[in-house]
Amino acid sequence: MKFTRGYWLNKPGVENFDCVQIREIRVENGRVYLYSVPYPQDERGMGGPVLEMDISSPRRDIIRTEAWHFKGSAKKVPEFELETEACPLETEKFEGGITLRSGDTSLRITCRPASFTYYYKGKKLTNVGDKFGHSMISYMQTPEGPFMRAQLDLDIGEKVYGLGERFTPFVRNGQVVDLWQEDGGTCSEISYKNIPFYLTNRGYGVFVNSSGPVSYEICSEVVTRAQFSVPGEKLDFMVIGGGEPKEVLHNYTALTGRPALPPAWTFGLWLSTSFTTNYDEDTVNEFVNGMAERDIPLEVFHFDCYWMAENEWCNFTFDPKMFKDAPGMLKRLKERGLRICVWINSYIGQKSPLFREAMELGYLLKRPNGDVWQWDLWQAGMGLVDFTNPGAWKWYQDKLRGLLDMGVDCFKTDFGERIPTDCVYYDGSDPELMHNYYTYLYNKCVFELLEEYKGRDEACLFARSATAGGQKFPVHWGGDCSSNYLSMSESLRAGLSLTCSGFGFWSHDISGFEGTAPADVYKRWAAFGLLSTHSRLHGSNSYRVPWLFDEESVDVVRKFTKLKCSLMPYLYSKAVEAHRTGVPMMRAMVLEFPQDIACGDLDRQYMLGESLLVAPVFTKEGDVDYYLPEGRWTNLLSGEVVTGGRWVHEVHDLMSLPLMVRENTILPVGALDSTVEYDYSKGLTLHVFELNDEAQCEVVDMNGEKFLTVTAKDVAGKGSFHFEGQAEGLKIVLHGADGERVAEVSADLQDLTV
């Protein structure tokens, strides 16, 4: 939200009251309390507005500032569930101010004039202030009501990333970003996943601890500043140090929650009925049989909306007109080794038998006059489940429990964005502050049921909407994209933006959702989709099985599905890393190469873990331009070695793309390409690429437990290997300038030189 007209004037009716000087500093129990006033140091004012601040550290390397104008608000405020720990600030007073430290992150505050400057290991990160010395933490009076605002300086060359899954340009500089959950597709500034956290290439992040609408002006209102504002009388934000972007994400997810570890089966290919109205068990079997006959490994079958009767979404009952024996159908599918996913949302259409039940129990959101809140936009007369009501929470879980009893394994938790603000919640929460937060409760409710019913190791969602902390309930997919190359690229931008916002896993609808893609788009997108963390064939109004496009589509889907299966020892190790550290599997280049200035803007390629670079092809002709950082890189598909530190132009056929392996990589490849679930320790091959230093690789099993650690060193042109753990039938392939060398490793894993 903009408050000014240029650098000198406020907009009509706007008055700002900045933190100009700090009158009092008080240190108590590892916290610092400030009392600030909006007038110069040579005056003693009277009255307000003034600001009170409470500065603390909820975790190491995180410094939190809470600033109030009025403290007397009676609003019931939903709060993010933060994982805090005792971390008292270290303080050191100096003439005219105080320095606060949390770990390696520090904040230097001066009183007259007020200023706030953040450091990490002594290196300046950012500061709050302008050339007049006024600290830009402000209370704003506007015709729309009161706001609180902060502005943090951005340095020359500093770039901002994140703020959720955003389809606009990847670098946020120059953008206005309003965090408000909406269902807007993938071609606008509207987002399904709004996360009040941004990351910069200077090695820090900023988290605004507000569930309500947060408005950002990133180098837009003032071109040298990142500004954020919230309506009301309180501002709560945290500067998160780390030095490197991956370490910042590690610290941020320690606070807001680490991603759960999805079970290994979720990394295989998902096939959907698509958003079509007429399908039954024969249709499902036709698809499943067709994939098996064409030797395309399939792990999950998904029933989209029309598994339920029309206008009864949600009734959580298979439509008896289309599915005569739903329990038997699911049993037969599971006997073929498939997992089952069904589409749900948190809306109850008036025609659903559950509507009256929920209404009479008081489990739906209400209007201020006591009526059930209803509209017709998605389902006729639909109401929304009120997840602040413990009874509604359990009631909703019990309805889903019946599906789990029938054999369903996971749920696609669609929607959760179109949440009204003219409603009343059971617990009295402010509806504007609940709008973005509703999705957190919705997905948490479903995920906790899955953890309880199936165990923590088997819980998985396929969710569309999210806010801060939603990364704890994976997996999330990118929403309703169009079926063309432009939408394919905007989806990738959004996915990289989301993974820069603390989300470890991300997926998208292969070939697009809206419309039906030409065969070339389908094939290019299939390669990209099967080199994403999670892979799903899904769309609107037409089926997405490959043979409906052309026979080459079958070959492409088969090749890249099998490739993903064989890479599971590597991929699942990276999934465990994301779960334990918060560093995502799909990484923007700037996360992995923050010191390479050329990586700061890259949004058409990514790292899959730290070792594989993927550059999807966005043209029918196969032209692709991508950037390789310094070093020697090997195309995993062709074996071609390319020297980095430069841009590369290539042309790829429909069975190929740049899939580059970084030098000094030990890439574990499994023995099977027919499934993602197998014993990764048997028949494992370690492919070692361009070993010229020391490399290490950890491999986990399907339970996420490490079974092998390999350390390799280059010694006089030979690879020297040290093993810890167990593996049966291990083989090493050493890739280098002099070709390939292959060695069998003895069963007792004695150290080896190749």
URQUIFEN-V857629 format. One record per pair of residues at least 6 apart in sequence whose C-alpha atoms are under 8 Angstrom apart, sorted by the first residue. I is the first residue (numbers start at 1). J is the second residue. Records with the same first field share a line. If there is no record, write none. Layout:
I = J  J
//
This chain:
1 = 176  178  215  216  217  228  229
2 = 217  221
3 = 10  11  14
4 = 10  11  14  221
5 = 11
6 = 221
7 = 222
13 = 141  142  143
14 = 140  141  142  143
15 = 140  141  142
16 = 138  139  140  141
17 = 38  49  50  138  139  140
18 = 37  38  134  135  136  137  138  139
19 = 36  37  38  50  51  114  134  135  136  137  138
20 = 36  37  38  39  40  41  112  113  114  133  134  135
21 = 36  37  38  39  40  41  111  112  113  114  134
22 = 34  35  36  37  110  111  112  113  114
23 = 34  35  36  37  111
24 = 33  34  35  36
25 = 32  33  34  35
26 = 32  33  34
27 = 33
29 = 88
30 = 56  87  88  89  90  91
31 = 54  55  56  57  88  89
32 = 54  55  56
33 = 52  53  54  55
34 = 52  53  54
35 = 50  51  52  53
36 = 50  51  52  53
37 = 48  49  50  51
38 = 49  50
39 = 45
40 = 112  113
41 = 112  113
49 = 69  139
50 = 69
51 = 67  68  69  139
52 = 67  68  69
53 = 65  66  67  68
54 = 65  66  67
55 = 63  64  65  66
56 = 63  64  65  88  89
57 = 63  64  87  88  89  102
58 = 64  84  85  86  87  255
59 = 84  85  86  87  102  255
60 = 87  102  103  251
61 = 102  103  104  105  106  240  241  242  251
62 = 102  105  238  239  240  241  251
63 = 102  105  106  107  238  239  240
64 = 236  237  238  239
65 = 235  236  237  238
66 = 234  235  236  237
67 = 234  235  236
68 = 233  234  235
69 = 139  233  234
70 = 233  234
71 = 233  234
75 = 429  430
76 = 428  429  430
77 = 429  430  433  434
78 = 211  429  430  433  434  437
79 = 210  211
80 = 209  210  211  256  468  469
81 = 256  469
82 = 255  256  257
83 = 254  255  256  257
84 = 255
87 = 102
88 = 102
89 = 100  101  102
90 = 100  101  102
91 = 98  99  100  101
92 = 98  99  100
93 = 99
96 = 110  111  112
97 = 108  109  110  111
98 = 108  109  110
99 = 106  107  108  109
100 = 106  107  108
101 = 107
104 = 120  121  241
105 = 118  119  120  121  240  241  242
106 = 118  119  120  121  122
107 = 116  117  118  119
108 = 115  116  117  118
109 = 115  116  117
110 = 116
113 = 133  134  135
114 = 129  133  134  135
115 = 127  128  129  133  134  135
116 = 127  128  129  135
117 = 124  125  126  127  128
118 = 124  125  126  127
119 = 125  126  241
120 = 241  242  243
125 = 202  203  204
126 = 152  153  154  155
127 = 152  153
128 = 135  136  137  150  151  152  153
129 = 135  136  151  152  153
130 = 136
136 = 149  150  151  152
137 = 148  149  150  151
138 = 148  149  150
139 = 146  147  148  149  233
140 = 146  147  148  149
141 = 147
145 = 231  232
146 = 231  232  233
147 = 229  230  231  232  233
148 = 229  230  231  232  233  234  235
149 = 227  228  229  230  235
150 = 227  228  229
151 = 225  226  227  228
152 = 225  226  227
153 = 224  225  226
154 = 224  225  226
155 = 224
158 = 200  201  202
159 = 171  172  173  200  201  202  600
160 = 171  172  173  198  199  200  201  218
161 = 170  171  172  198  199  200  497  500
162 = 172  195  197  198  199  497  498  499  500  501
163 = 179  194  195  196  197  198  497  498  501
164 = 191  193  194  195  196  197  467  494  497  498  500  501
165 = 191  192  193  194  195  478  494  495  496  497  498
166 = 189  190  191  193  493  494  495  497  498
167 = 186  187  188  189  191  490  491  493  494
168 = 187  188  189  490  493  494
169 = 493
170 = 493  494  496  497  601  603
171 = 601
172 = 218
173 = 218  219  220
174 = 217  218  219  220  223
175 = 217  218  219  220
176 = 215  216  217  218  220
177 = 189  215  216  217  218
178 = 213  214  215  216
179 = 191  194  195  196  213  214  215
180 = 190  191  194  212  213  214  435  436
181 = 190  191  192  193  194  417  418  435  436  465
182 = 190  191  192  417  418
183 = 190  191  192  415  417  418
184 = 190  191  192
185 = 191  479  480  481
186 = 478  479  480  481  482  487  490  491
187 = 481  487  490
192 = 417  464  465  466  479
193 = 464  465  466  467  498
194 = 436  466  467  468
195 = 466  467  468  501
196 = 207  208  209  210  214  467  468
197 = 205  206  207  208  468  501
198 = 205  206  207  500  501
199 = 205  206  245  248  500  501
200 = 245
201 = 244  245  590  594  600
202 = 243  244  245
203 = 241  242  243  244  245  248
204 = 239  240  241  242  243  244  245  248
205 = 239  240  241  248  252
206 = 237  238  239  240
207 = 237  238  239  240
208 = 214  235  236  237  238
209 = 236  237  238
210 = 230  235  236
211 = 433  434  436  437
212 = 230  432  433  434  435  436  437
213 = 230  231  432  433  436
214 = 228  229  230  231
215 = 228  229  230
216 = 226  227  228  229
217 = 225  226  227  228
218 = 225  226  227
219 = 225  226  227
221 = 227
229 = 235
240 = 248  251  252
241 = 248  251
242 = 248  251
244 = 591  594
245 = 590  591  594
246 = 583  591  592
249 = 500  501  502  582  583
250 = 581  582  583
252 = 502
253 = 502  581  582
254 = 581  582
256 = 468  469
257 = 469  471  472
258 = 471  472  578  579  580  581  582
259 = 471  472  473  474  503  504  578  579  580  582
260 = 471  472  473  474  579
261 = 457  474  575  576  578  579
262 = 457  458  459  460  474  475  575
263 = 457  458  459  460  702  703
264 = 572  676  677  702  703
265 = 299  300  676  677
266 = 299  300  460  534
267 = 533  534  535  676
268 = 297  298  299  300  534  535  561  564  565  675  676
269 = 297  298  299  300  530  534  535  536  537  561
270 = 298  299  300  301  302  535  536  537
271 = 298  300  301  302  536  537  538  544  545
272 = 301  302  303  304  536  537  538  539  543  544
273 = 279  284  302  303  304  538  543
274 = 303  304  538  539  540  541  542  543  544
275 = 304  305  306  538  539  540  541  542
276 = 304  305  306  540  541  542  543
277 = 306  541
278 = 306  322
279 = 306  322
280 = 322  323
281 = 322  323  329
287 = 545
288 = 298
291 = 297  298  545
292 = 298
294 = 554  558
295 = 558
296 = 557  558  561  562  674
297 = 558  561  562  674  675
298 = 338  675
299 = 337  338  339  675  676
300 = 338  339  340  341
301 = 338  339  340  341
302 = 340  341  342  343
303 = 340  341  342  343
304 = 342  343
305 = 313  342  343  344
306 = 319
307 = 317  318  319  322  342
308 = 314  315  316  317  318  319
309 = 318  319
311 = 349  350  351  352  379  380
312 = 348  349  350  351  352  353  379
313 = 344  345  347  348  349  352  379
314 = 344  345  346  347  348  349  352  354
315 = 348  352  353  354
316 = 344  399  400  403
318 = 326
327 = 406  407
330 = 340  406  407  408
331 = 407
333 = 339
334 = 340  407
339 = 408  409
340 = 407  408  409  410
341 = 408  409  410  411  412
342 = 408  410  411  412
343 = 411  412  413  414
344 = 411  412  413  414
345 = 412  413  414  415  416
346 = 384  385  415  416  442
347 = 379  382  383  384  385
348 = 354  355  379  382  383  384  385
349 = 355  379  380  381  382  383
350 = 356  379  380  381  382  383
351 = 380  381
355 = 383
358 = 364  385  392
359 = 372
362 = 392
363 = 385  386  389  391  392
364 = 372  373  383  384  385  386  392
365 = 372  373  383  384  385  386  423  424  425  426
366 = 372  373  423  424  425
367 = 373  422  423  424
368 = 422  423  424
372 = 383
373 = 383  384  423
374 = 381  382  383  384
375 = 381  382  383
376 = 382
385 = 392  396
386 = 392  393  425  426
387 = 393  438  441  442  445
388 = 425  426  427  441
389 = 425  426  427
393 = 445
397 = 445  446  449
401 = 449  453
404 = 453
410 = 450  459  460  461  462
411 = 446  460  461  462
412 = 461  462  463
413 = 443  461  462  463  464
414 = 462  463  464  465
415 = 464  465
416 = 438  439  442  464  465
417 = 435  436  439  465
419 = 435  438
420 = 431  435
421 = 431  432  435
422 = 431
423 = 431
424 = 430  431
425 = 431
436 = 466  467
437 = 467
439 = 465  466  467
440 = 466  467  469  470
443 = 461  463  470  473
444 = 473
447 = 459  460  461  473
450 = 456  458  459  460
451 = 457  458  459
457 = 703
460 = 473  474  475
461 = 473  474  475  476
462 = 474  475  476  477
463 = 474  475  476  477
464 = 476  477  478  479
465 = 476
470 = 503
471 = 502  503  504
474 = 505
475 = 505  506  507  534
476 = 505  506  507
477 = 506  507  508  509
478 = 491  494  495  506  507  508  509
479 = 508  509
480 = 509  512  513  514
481 = 487  488  491  509  512  513  514
482 = 488  512  513  514  515
483 = 511  512  513  514  515  516  517  518  521
484 = 511  512  517  518  521
485 = 521  618  619
486 = 618
487 = 512
488 = 511  512  525  618
489 = 604  618
491 = 508
492 = 603  604
493 = 603  604
495 = 506  507
496 = 586  587  588  603  606
499 = 505  506  584  586  587  588
500 = 584  587  588
502 = 582  583  584
503 = 582  584
504 = 575  578  579  582  583  584  585  586
505 = 533  534  584  585  586
506 = 532  533  534  586
507 = 529  532  533  534  535  536
508 = 529  534  535  536
509 = 529  535  536  537  538  539
510 = 522  525  526  529  535  536  537  538
511 = 517  521  522  523  525  526  537  539
512 = 538  539
513 = 538  539  540
514 = 539  540
515 = 539  540  541  542
516 = 539  540  542
518 = 549
519 = 549  550  553
520 = 620  654
521 = 619  620
522 = 549  553
523 = 553  556  557  654
524 = 616  617  618  654
525 = 616
526 = 556  557  560
527 = 556  557  560  616  656  657
528 = 616
529 = 535  536
530 = 560  561  564
531 = 560  564  608  614
532 = 586  608
533 = 585  586
537 = 544  545
538 = 544
546 = 553  554  557
547 = 553  554
556 = 654  655
559 = 655
561 = 673
562 = 673  674  675
563 = 673
564 = 673  676
565 = 670  672  673  674  675  676
566 = 669  670  671  672  673  676
567 = 668  669  670
568 = 669  670  676  680
569 = 668  669  670  680  699  700  701
570 = 667  668  669  699
571 = 609
572 = 700  701  702  704
573 = 698  699  700  704
574 = 585  609
575 = 584  585
576 = 704
577 = 583
578 = 584  585
584 = 609
585 = 607  608  609
586 = 606  607  608  609
587 = 606  607  608  609
588 = 602  603  605  606  607
589 = 599  600  602  603  605  606  607
590 = 596  599  600  601  602
592 = 607  610
593 = 599  629
594 = 600
596 = 629
599 = 627
604 = 615  616  626
605 = 613  614  615  616  626
606 = 613  614  615
607 = 613  614
608 = 614
611 = 661  662  665  667
612 = 659  660  661  662
613 = 658  659  660  661  662
614 = 657  658  659  660
615 = 624  626  657  658  659
616 = 624  657  658
617 = 623  624  652  657
618 = 624
621 = 651  652  653
622 = 650  651  652  653  654
623 = 649  650  651  652
624 = 649  650  651  652
625 = 647  648  649  650
626 = 647  648  649
627 = 644  645  646  647  648
628 = 643  644  645  646  647  648
629 = 644  645  646
630 = 643  644  645  646
631 = 643  644  645  662  663
632 = 641  642  643  644  662  663  690
633 = 641  642  643  644  660  661  662  663  690
634 = 640  641  642  660  661  662  663  689
635 = 641  642  658  659  660  661
636 = 659  660  661
637 = 656  659
661 = 689
662 = 689
663 = 689  690  691  692
664 = 688  689  690  691  692  693  694  695
665 = 687  688  689  690  691  695  696  697
666 = 686  687  688  689  695  696  697
667 = 686  687  688  689  697
668 = 684  685  686  687  697  699
669 = 684  685  686  687
670 = 680  681  682  683  684  685
671 = 680  682  683  684  685
672 = 678
677 = 702
678 = 702
679 = 701  702
680 = 700  701  702
681 = 701  707  726  727  728  730
682 = 727  728  729  730
683 = 727  728  729  730  731
684 = 727  728  729  730  731
685 = 730  731  732  733
686 = 730  731  732  733
687 = 732  733  734  735
688 = 732  733  734  735
689 = 734  735  736
690 = 734  735  736  737
691 = 713  714  719  735  736
692 = 713  714  717
693 = 713  714
694 = 711  712  713  714
695 = 711  712  713
696 = 709  710  711  712
697 = 709  710  711
698 = 706  707  708  709  710
699 = 706  707  708  709
700 = 706  707  708
701 = 707
707 = 725  726  727
708 = 723  724  725  726  727
709 = 723  724  725
710 = 721  722  723  724
711 = 721  722  723
712 = 719  720  721  722
713 = 719  720  721
714 = 720
718 = 753  754
719 = 734  753  754
720 = 751  752  753  754
721 = 751  752  753
722 = 750  751  752
723 = 749  750  751
724 = 749
725 = 749
726 = 748  749
727 = 747  749
728 = 747
729 = 744  745  746  747
730 = 744  745  746  747
731 = 742  743  744  745
732 = 742  743  744  745
733 = 740  741  742  743
734 = 740  741  742  754
735 = 741
741 = 754
742 = 754
743 = 754
745 = 752
//
